[in-house]
């Protein structure tokens, strides 16, 4: 299986006053197509910074990042925005749904930027809402949805552009235990359908849904282990 993510000696530092703060200190890793990976690490480990780089929300200070055959590490902001819209589906802890739009309209939003017609946008949005079992709530606004339903809308929005990877940042952080397991079951189905899933979490039971767990500490990879799957 081909690599969909290739990181080589990724470094990221920030200037804080007169000091330089090194957050990532040479991260090299590859993620293959259709892998299910959890990124873990304590506060200050660099996992959020790494997630921002993986999601093309930030660029590294040094090193290279090749995403689905594209070297994105030196791209300008406009080019990165285009890559984000086409290649990456984001799922965030806060859902990030627009309150004035219905579930259907929230899901279809990325397709407006892709220039698709209203008819095609609606068809594709309804298809992914069906994948997350939410077609019956398609015309409800976020304040009419539960937390779990809102996160399912967010997952559908992440899927609607057929992205190369699904990048989920603490996707169950605002949910109760039962709803968290329901959301993780959906991620399992997404992975089984052929998608690459990269999950950022600090919760061991959530990370256990992934097939590979990468742990960061002090800006470097502390461990990278493939879990043995029990049939």
N, C-alpha and C positions, 0 to 999 in steps of 0.2 A: 504494500500500500504506500502511496506517495506521501511525502511530507507536505502538510498544508501550512505549517508554521515553522520557520527556521530562524532561530536567534543565535547570533555569534558575538560573544563578548560585549553584550549590551551593558552600557554604563549610563547612569543618570545622576547628575549633580545639580544642586541649586546654590545660588549665591545668597547667603544670609548675612546681611551687613558686610563685614569685611572677610567673612569666612566662607569657605566652600563646603557645603554639606553633601557628602556622597551617599546616595540612597541605594543605587544598584551598582555592584562592584564587579561586573563581568559575568553576566548571565548568558549561558549557552545552553540551548535545548531545542529539540525538534518535537513537533506534535504531528502525528500522521492523520490523514483523512479518516474520519469516522472514529477517532479516539474519544474517550470520555474522561476528561482530566479534571482533577480538583487541585486548585492552588491554595495552600494553607500557610499560615505563619502568624506569629504574634504581632501586636501593634508595633509599628516601626520596623518591621521585617523587610518592607519594600514591596509587599504583594499588591497594594493598591496602585503604586507607581508602575509596576510591571503590567497590571491590568490595563492601565491607561495607555501604555505603549502598545500592548497587544490589540487594543481597541482603536488604535490610530487617533486617540484623543490627545496624545503627547508624542514627542519624538525623542529618541535617545541622544545623550550628549556624545556618545561614541558607540561604535559597533554597528552591525547590520541586522535588519529585520526583513525577511522575505515572506510575504503573505500570499499564498496561492499563486506563486510565480512572480509576484511583483515586489521589487525592492522599495519598501515604503519608508525606510529609515531617513531618507534625505528629501522626502517630498515636501512641497509647500502646502499651506493650509487648504487651499481650494482643491488640490489634487487629493489630499487626505480625506476631505469631506466626501468626495466622490467615491473613494474606496470604502469609506465607512458605510455609505448608503447601499453599496452594491454587494459588499463582501461580508459584512458583520451584522448580526442581529443581536441587539442589546436587551438584556433583562436586568432591571435594577431593583434594589430593595424597596425604593419608594414608589414603584410602579410608573411614575412620570406620565400619567394620562392627562390629557387636556380636559378640564372639567366641563366645558361647554359642548364638547363633542360626544356623540354616542359611541358605544363600543365599536360598532362597525366603522364609524368615521375615524376613530383613533387608530384602528388597525390599518385602514386604507391610507393613512397619512403619508407613509414613506413612498407610496406608489405615485403620489402627486409629483414628488420631486423626480421620479423616474419618467414622468411624462406620459403615463398611461391614461386611456380614456376612462370616464366615470363608470361605464358599463364593465370594463375589464377590472377596474379597481374594486368594484363591488363584488364581482364574481370571485376574485382571488381572496378578498377579505373574508367573505362568507365561507370559503373553503377552509381557511386556517382556523376560523372560529369553530367550525365543525370539528376540526382535529382536536380542539381543546374542550369540546362538548359545551359550547356556549352560544349556539345559534339562536336559542330561545331568548337570550338577553342582548341580542345584537343592537336593539334600538334603545337600550337603557344607557343613561349617563353614569359616570363614575360614582356619583353620590347615591345612586340606586343599586350599587353592587357591593357585595361583601369584599373583604380583603382578598380572599382566595379567588373570587371571580375577577377582581381587578388584576391580580397577577396573571391569571389565565389570558385576559385581554392583552396584557403586556407581552406574554409569550407569543400569542398569535401575531401581534405586531412585529415581533422579532423574526418570525418565520415568513412573513408575507413576501419578502423580496428574494426568497430562496438563497439565503446567504451561504457563504463558504463555512462560516463558523457561527455558533451561538455562544455569546459571551455573557455569563450571568454573574452579577456581583451581589453576593449575599441575598439571593432571591427569596429566601424564606425568613429573612430577619424580622419582618413585621407580622409574621403569621403564627397561629397556634400550632401545636404539635400535629394534630390530625390534618389540618389544612396543609402543613408543610410536607407531610408524606404524600398527600394527593398531588401537590405541585411536583414533587420529585418523581412520582410515577409518570407524570407527563414528560419530564425531561428524559426518563428512561425510554419512553415510546419515541420521542424525537430522535434519540440516539439510535434506537433500533431501526428507524426509518432511513438511516444513512447519514445523519447530520453529525458534524464534529461539535462537541460540547466542551467548553472550558468554564469551570465553575469556581468562583472565588468564595471561600467560606472560612469561618473560624470554628465551625461546629463539626465535631468528629462524625456524628451520626449522619449528617448531610454529605460529608466527604465520602462516606462509605458507599454511597450510591455510585460513585465514579469507579472506573477500572484502573486508574493510575492516579497516584497522589504525589504531588511535588510540594515539598516543604521549604520555605524560605526562612532565613534568619540573618539579620545584619547585612542584607543586600546581596546575599549569595545563596545558592541552592544547598540546603542542608542534606536533603535526601530526595530521591526520585524512585518511587517503588511502584511496580505493577502489582495490583492485588490479585490473589488467587480467587477465581470465581467459583462459587459452589453451584453446581447444577441442581 
